[in-house]
Amino acid sequence: MSKTSLSVEVHFTSSKAWSPKLKEVAFDKYKLKSIPTAKQQQDDTQQSLVLEFQDLWEESQVNSNPQREGDYILSFLSLVDAMKVDFNAFKLNTVDLTETLRRRSSFLRGEMDSSIDLGELCRRLKSLDQDLLIQYLRGCSAYRSALSLIEESPTLSLFLLVTAIEAVSHNVVRSGDLRKDFVEFILTYLSKSFEEQLGIELLTKLINEAYNMRCAFTHGGREISIGTLSADNIHRIYVKHKVEGKEVCSPSLAWFASVVQNVLLRFLTLQEAREGRESILSDLAREEAIMQVIAARDIQSGQFVTTRDLDLDFKEKP
């Protein structure tokens, strides 16, 4: 009986270029090939490449995951050569399956909501106490990064979605229990439509499971549940499955991202708007660009300073 063999191609872009003389590199069962790359500018070193390998099945084998195997190799290459690696396309037996891998981010496409009063939201943003404002902006940054990683690194995406809530929740609830702060903050500010759709018991279970997956990654380096990825692929809020014999309900990334956005925006809309804070964002941005250093010699006001005028090295005390 012949074995099943699938031809796999993973197209990607590296931030470092190969030598022009190098066209192909083979290692283990994998092969790297360079393909013509359009340069954006003269000093651009980006390189378009293809990773090829055979997904060979054993006689008793019933499934495989060559896309994930290819992803392992791309991450390994990134580490080995200290370069950025961006996934572009995935082909199986010459069939392009790239779009099937982008289902979890389909909710990010569409038209922007022109009915949102950005001016009023910005006034409420600037009205937050400074410490809370800083944390809220960090939450926004974590949410933004989470969405950009939702296709290529769903585990990091979920981690950042949880972080987006935690950045604010610990400064609002302050129970002393990080998980309790997280869950209570979400349930307090989440629109009632979420509870009406799922019921409070299931809703709380899904929120806790998102936090469980964040902890599993933070403390054990574990990837998010296959149930979460499956829920996104079939456009469900969650999937019920078993992990090590225990029944688990894993939320989809798309659903949890909608929870995070809803909670952070509703929290903001419930804050009181204050006047006289027009320059607060400019002030915070300016403060972030300031670094306190130690002068190596006397420096006069208005003097142009170079690194030779500063003590930038660590020295052991005698």
Protein Blocks (a to p, Z undefined) as FASTA:
>chain_A
ZZdddddddddddfbdcdfklmbdcehjbccdddddddfbfklcbdcddddddddddfkl
cbdcfklmmmmmmmmmmmmnopadddfbdceehiacklmmmmmmmmmgccddfkbcfklm
mmmmmmpcfklmmmmmmmmmmmmmmmmmmmmmmmlmmmmmmmmmmmmmmmmnonopaklm
mmmmmmmmgcfklmmmnopklmmmmmmmmmmmmmmmmmnopacdfklmmmmmnopabdcd
deehiacddddfklmmmmmmmmmmmmmmmpccdehilmmmmmmmmmmmpccdddfbdcde
hiacdfklpcfbdcddZZ
